[in-house]
Amino acid sequence: MPDILVTDDGPIRTIRMNRPDKKNALTQAMYDAMAAAIEQGSARAETRCLMIAGSAGAFCAGNDINDFVAASQSGELGAPVLRFLHALARCEKPLVAAVQGAAVGIGTTMLLHCDYVVAAMDAKLVTPFAALGLVPEAASSLIVPRLMGHARAFSMLVMGEPLTAEAAREAGIVNVVVPAAEVDARALTAAKAIAALPPEGVKASRRLLRGTPDEIVQRIDAEADAFKQRLRSPEAQAAFAAFLNRKR
């Protein structure tokens, strides 16, 4: 079965990460598949809302560590990663997310580009970039301080302090917190409610709320440049080695 499942049900396109044995850690191929699904859904006239979901107990454990190790040797972040981030930033259709369990790294930062996020009570958002010798990505260094101020953004993005689902709701990342068994259904209900609205009115309103994506894309690219440099740093190399040794 594919690691990314894409289904269209009327006006709703669901993009589901489906690598439960690895807690939906994203590979380069998965980034490409998700980017393509977002790009196509954004351009598809019949689609009025996109929903991103994981599997029971795990939304996304972040980037696949083996890809990080390979990237640390080459110094390249990988075109599929940037394609995915740009697709999120430039998506013309509303994005809904259904989050259960762990949302690590990109599992958290992709939520910053969503318009409506439903999180399970057990969801935990964590961005351990600095602990890995890296820097924030997905324009989180721009978006998170605007959402919660510098102090809380520093705690989250630099110190790596996790957010519970309720704390993420209070910070403005999550819309509603529900029992885990209700997450997908509540997210789908929200997606259907959005899809039932006049689409051009939604599009115009969303553009006014979000502004043009150019500033976001510029920050994504600036972070990516710094990320590439940090991947080859001794700090990152040591962090990846320690992580792999711990897994053995």
C-alpha positions as CSV (number, residue, x, y, z in Angstrom):
1,M,0.0,0.0,0.0
2,P,1.4,3.5,-0.8
3,D,2.9,5.6,1.9
4,I,0.6,8.5,0.8
5,L,-3.0,7.8,0.2
6,V,-5.0,10.4,-1.9
7,T,-8.8,10.1,-2.1
8,D,-11.3,12.5,-3.6
9,D,-14.8,12.4,-2.2
10,G,-16.8,15.1,-4.0
11,P,-15.3,18.4,-3.1
12,I,-13.0,17.0,-0.4
13,R,-9.5,15.7,-1.2
14,T,-7.9,13.7,1.7
15,I,-4.1,13.3,1.8
16,R,-3.3,10.6,4.3
17,M,0.2,9.7,5.5
18,N,0.3,5.9,5.6
19,R,3.6,4.7,7.0
20,P,2.4,3.7,10.5
21,D,5.4,1.4,11.2
22,K,7.6,4.6,11.1
23,K,5.0,6.9,12.7
24,N,4.6,8.5,9.3
25,A,8.2,9.9,9.1
26,L,8.4,11.5,5.7
27,T,10.7,10.2,3.0
28,Q,11.6,12.2,-0.1
29,A,9.1,10.1,-2.1
30,M,6.4,11.0,0.4
31,Y,7.2,14.7,0.2
32,D,6.9,14.5,-3.6
33,A,3.5,12.6,-3.4
34,M,2.1,15.0,-0.9
35,A,3.2,18.0,-2.9
36,A,1.7,16.6,-6.1
37,A,-1.6,15.9,-4.3
38,I,-1.7,19.5,-2.9
39,E,-0.8,21.1,-6.3
40,Q,-3.4,19.0,-8.2
41,G,-6.0,19.6,-5.5
42,S,-5.3,23.4,-5.6
43,A,-5.8,23.4,-9.4
44,R,-8.7,21.0,-9.5
45,A,-12.0,22.9,-10.0
46,E,-14.0,20.2,-8.2
47,T,-11.9,20.3,-5.0
48,R,-13.0,22.9,-2.5
49,C,-11.0,21.8,0.6
50,L,-8.0,19.6,1.3
51,M,-7.6,17.5,4.4
52,I,-4.2,16.2,5.7
53,A,-4.3,13.3,8.1
54,G,-2.1,10.6,9.6
55,S,-2.8,7.2,11.0
56,A,-4.2,6.3,14.4
57,G,-1.8,7.3,17.2
58,A,0.7,9.1,14.9
59,F,0.3,12.2,12.7
60,C,3.9,12.6,11.6
61,A,7.2,11.8,13.3
62,G,9.0,14.4,11.1
63,N,11.6,13.8,8.4
64,D,12.9,10.3,8.0
65,I,16.2,10.2,9.9
66,N,18.0,8.2,7.2
67,D,17.2,10.9,4.7
68,F,18.6,13.5,7.1
69,V,21.8,11.4,7.4
70,A,22.1,11.2,3.6
71,A,21.4,15.0,3.4
72,S,24.1,15.7,6.0
73,Q,26.6,14.1,3.7
74,S,25.5,15.8,0.5
75,G,24.5,19.1,2.0
76,E,21.3,19.1,0.0
77,L,17.9,19.3,1.6
78,G,16.2,17.6,-1.3
79,A,14.0,19.1,-4.0
80,P,10.8,17.2,-2.9
81,V,11.0,18.9,0.6
82,L,11.0,22.4,-0.9
83,R,8.3,21.4,-3.4
84,F,6.1,20.3,-0.5
85,L,6.7,23.5,1.5
86,H,6.1,25.7,-1.5
87,A,2.9,23.7,-2.3
88,L,1.6,24.4,1.2
89,A,2.4,28.1,1.0
90,R,0.9,28.6,-2.4
91,C,-2.2,26.3,-2.0
92,E,-5.3,28.2,-3.2
93,K,-7.8,25.9,-1.4
94,P,-8.4,25.7,2.4
95,L,-6.4,23.1,4.2
96,V,-7.8,21.1,7.2
97,A,-5.6,18.9,9.3
98,A,-6.6,15.9,11.5
99,V,-3.8,15.3,14.2
100,Q,-3.4,12.4,16.5
101,G,-0.4,11.5,18.6
102,A,3.0,12.8,17.8
103,A,3.5,15.8,15.4
104,V,7.3,16.2,15.2
105,G,9.3,18.8,13.2
106,I,7.6,19.1,9.8
107,G,4.6,17.3,11.5
108,T,4.1,20.5,13.5
109,T,5.3,23.1,11.0
110,M,3.0,22.0,8.2
111,L,0.1,22.8,10.5
112,L,1.0,26.4,10.4
113,H,-0.1,26.5,6.8
114,C,-3.5,24.9,7.6
115,D,-6.7,26.9,8.0
116,Y,-8.4,24.5,10.4
117,V,-6.7,22.0,12.7
118,V,-8.5,19.3,14.7
119,A,-6.2,17.7,17.3
120,A,-6.7,14.7,19.6
121,M,-6.4,15.2,23.3
122,D,-3.2,13.0,23.2
123,A,-1.6,15.1,20.4
124,K,1.9,16.5,21.2
125,L,3.6,19.1,19.0
126,V,7.4,19.3,19.2
127,T,10.0,21.0,17.0
128,P,13.5,19.7,18.1
129,F,15.4,21.6,15.4
130,A,18.1,23.2,17.6
131,A,18.6,19.9,19.5
132,L,19.6,18.3,16.2
133,G,21.9,21.2,15.3
134,L,19.4,22.5,12.8
135,V,17.2,25.5,12.3
136,P,13.4,26.0,12.0
137,E,11.7,25.3,8.6
138,A,8.5,25.8,6.7
139,A,8.5,29.5,7.5
140,S,7.9,28.7,11.2
141,S,10.5,31.3,12.2
142,L,8.2,33.9,10.7
143,I,4.8,32.5,11.5
144,V,5.2,31.2,15.1
145,P,6.5,34.5,16.6
146,R,3.5,36.2,15.0
147,L,1.1,33.7,16.5
148,M,2.5,33.5,20.1
149,G,5.2,36.2,20.5
150,H,8.9,35.8,20.7
151,A,9.2,34.3,24.2
152,R,6.9,31.3,23.5
153,A,8.2,31.0,20.0
154,F,11.8,30.7,21.4
155,S,10.7,28.0,23.9
156,M,9.0,26.0,21.1
157,L,11.4,26.4,18.1
158,V,14.8,26.8,19.9
159,M,14.4,25.0,23.2
160,G,12.2,22.4,21.7
161,E,9.6,22.5,24.5
162,P,6.6,20.4,23.4
163,L,3.0,21.8,23.1
164,T,0.1,19.7,24.3
165,A,-3.0,19.9,22.1
166,E,-4.6,22.3,24.5
167,A,-1.5,24.6,24.6
168,A,-1.5,24.5,20.8
169,R,-5.1,25.6,20.8
170,E,-4.4,28.4,23.1
171,A,-1.4,29.5,20.9
172,G,-3.6,29.6,17.8
173,I,-2.2,26.6,16.0
174,V,-5.1,24.3,16.7
175,N,-8.8,25.1,16.4
176,V,-10.4,22.4,18.4
177,V,-9.3,19.5,20.7
178,V,-11.4,16.3,20.7
179,P,-11.0,12.6,21.8
180,A,-8.7,10.7,19.5
181,A,-11.5,8.5,18.1
182,E,-13.3,11.7,16.9
183,V,-10.5,13.5,15.2
184,D,-11.0,12.3,11.6
185,A,-14.8,12.7,11.8
186,R,-14.5,16.2,13.2
187,A,-11.9,17.3,10.6
188,L,-14.1,15.9,7.8
189,T,-17.1,17.7,9.2
190,A,-15.1,21.0,9.2
191,A,-13.9,20.3,5.6
192,K,-17.5,19.7,4.4
193,A,-18.7,22.9,6.1
194,I,-15.9,24.8,4.3
195,A,-16.6,23.1,1.0
196,A,-20.3,24.1,1.3
197,L,-19.5,27.8,1.3
198,P,-19.4,29.9,-1.9
199,P,-15.9,29.0,-3.2
200,E,-15.0,32.4,-4.6
201,G,-16.0,34.1,-1.4
202,V,-13.8,31.6,0.6
203,K,-10.9,32.1,-1.8
204,A,-11.1,35.9,-1.6
205,S,-11.5,35.9,2.2
206,R,-8.6,33.5,2.6
207,R,-6.3,35.6,0.5
208,L,-7.1,38.7,2.7
209,L,-6.5,36.7,5.9
210,R,-3.3,35.1,4.7
211,G,-1.9,37.8,2.4
212,T,0.2,36.9,-0.6
213,P,2.4,33.8,-0.2
214,D,5.6,35.6,-1.4
215,E,6.8,36.6,2.1
216,I,6.2,33.0,3.3
217,V,8.0,31.5,0.4
218,Q,11.0,33.8,0.8
219,R,11.3,32.8,4.5
220,I,11.0,29.1,3.5
221,D,13.8,29.5,1.1
222,A,16.0,31.5,3.5
223,E,15.4,28.8,6.2
224,A,16.2,26.1,3.7
225,D,19.6,27.7,2.9
226,A,20.5,27.9,6.6
227,F,19.1,24.3,7.0
228,K,21.5,23.0,4.3
229,Q,24.5,24.6,6.0
230,R,23.5,23.2,9.3
231,L,23.0,19.7,8.0
232,R,26.8,19.5,7.4
233,S,27.7,21.0,10.7
234,P,29.5,18.9,13.4
235,E,26.6,19.5,15.7
236,A,24.1,18.0,13.3
237,Q,26.4,15.1,12.4
238,A,26.8,14.3,16.1
239,A,23.1,14.5,16.8
240,F,22.2,12.2,13.9
241,A,24.9,9.7,15.0
242,A,23.6,9.7,18.6
243,F,20.0,9.2,17.4
244,L,21.0,6.2,15.2
245,N,23.1,4.7,18.0
246,R,20.2,5.0,20.4
247,K,17.9,3.2,17.9
248,R,20.4,0.3,17.7
